Amino acid sequence: MSLSLLIPCLFALIYPACLVWAAVSDFSTMTIPNRLTLALAVSFAPVAAMLQFSPAQWGIHLGLGLAGLVLGMVLFSLRFMGGGDAKLIAAAALWLGPQGFMALLIYTALAGGALTLGLLFARKTFHPYAAGLPGVIGRHLEPKGDIPYGIAICAGGLLAIAQSDILPLLVRF
């Protein structure tokens, strides 16, 4: 495979695949594996290198990853999200650039709000039937259950691709 096809394939496959994997894992187990966020973060480096990022671009993307981690840690300390969610936001932020990062935050907040409202409605409406449902679904219908926020981060991350500063670079390939 030529380099001109490899770079778009890496971006098209790794970033969305990791986000979807995180959403499925969070839904089914209420955890986002560390190896997933590590794979997402580490795989950014060869893509950025192949795209010949300037030192400034490296700095911006790494800074946004750090900002995502700090934001996630604050939200974790306030008990708004889990530790896996915080790490996932940081790893996703690496890939997006400034506009994409802002889009990630906005789309994730909107998706998270919709997910939370939907789960609260489902818990209120369907909780009496939770015992007869498969364990994964029944667990999400528990009145005081956690919210699998990895689903919202996945939605936000996928929607933010259009605002990523990597996307125009991939088009030139």
Secondary structure as the mmCIF struct_conf table of DSSP 4:
data_model
#
loop_
_struct_conf.conf_type_id
_struct_conf.id
_struct_conf.beg_label_comp_id
_struct_conf.beg_label_asym_id
_struct_conf.beg_label_seq_id
_struct_conf.end_label_comp_id
_struct_conf.end_label_asym_id
_struct_conf.end_label_seq_id
HELX_RH_AL_P HELX_RH_AL_P1 LEU A 3 THR A 29
BEND BEND1 MET A 30 MET A 30
HELX_RH_AL_P HELX_RH_AL_P2 ASN A 34 MET A 50
TURN_TY1_P TURN_TY1_P1 LEU A 51 GLN A 52
HELX_RH_AL_P HELX_RH_AL_P3 PRO A 55 SER A 77
TURN_TY1_P TURN_TY1_P2 LEU A 78 ARG A 79
BEND BEND2 PHE A 80 MET A 81
HELX_RH_AL_P HELX_RH_AL_P4 GLY A 83 LEU A 94
TURN_TY1_P TURN_TY1_P3 TRP A 95 LEU A 96
HELX_RH_AL_P HELX_RH_AL_P5 GLY A 97 PHE A 126
HELX_RH_3T_P HELX_RH_3T_P1 HIS A 127 GLY A 132
BEND BEND3 LEU A 133 LEU A 133
HELX_RH_AL_P HELX_RH_AL_P6 GLY A 135 HIS A 140
TURN_TY1_P TURN_TY1_P4 LEU A 141 LEU A 141
BEND BEND4 GLU A 142 GLU A 142
TURN_TY1_P TURN_TY1_P5 PRO A 143 LYS A 144
HELX_LH_PP_P HELX_LH_PP_P1 GLY A 145 ILE A 147
TURN_TY1_P TURN_TY1_P6 TYR A 149 TYR A 149
HELX_RH_AL_P HELX_RH_AL_P7 GLY A 150 ALA A 160
HELX_RH_3T_P HELX_RH_3T_P2 ILE A 161 GLN A 163
BEND BEND5 ASP A 165 ASP A 165
HELX_RH_AL_P HELX_RH_AL_P8 ILE A 166 VAL A 171
TURN_TY1_P TURN_TY1_P7 ARG A 172 ARG A 172
#
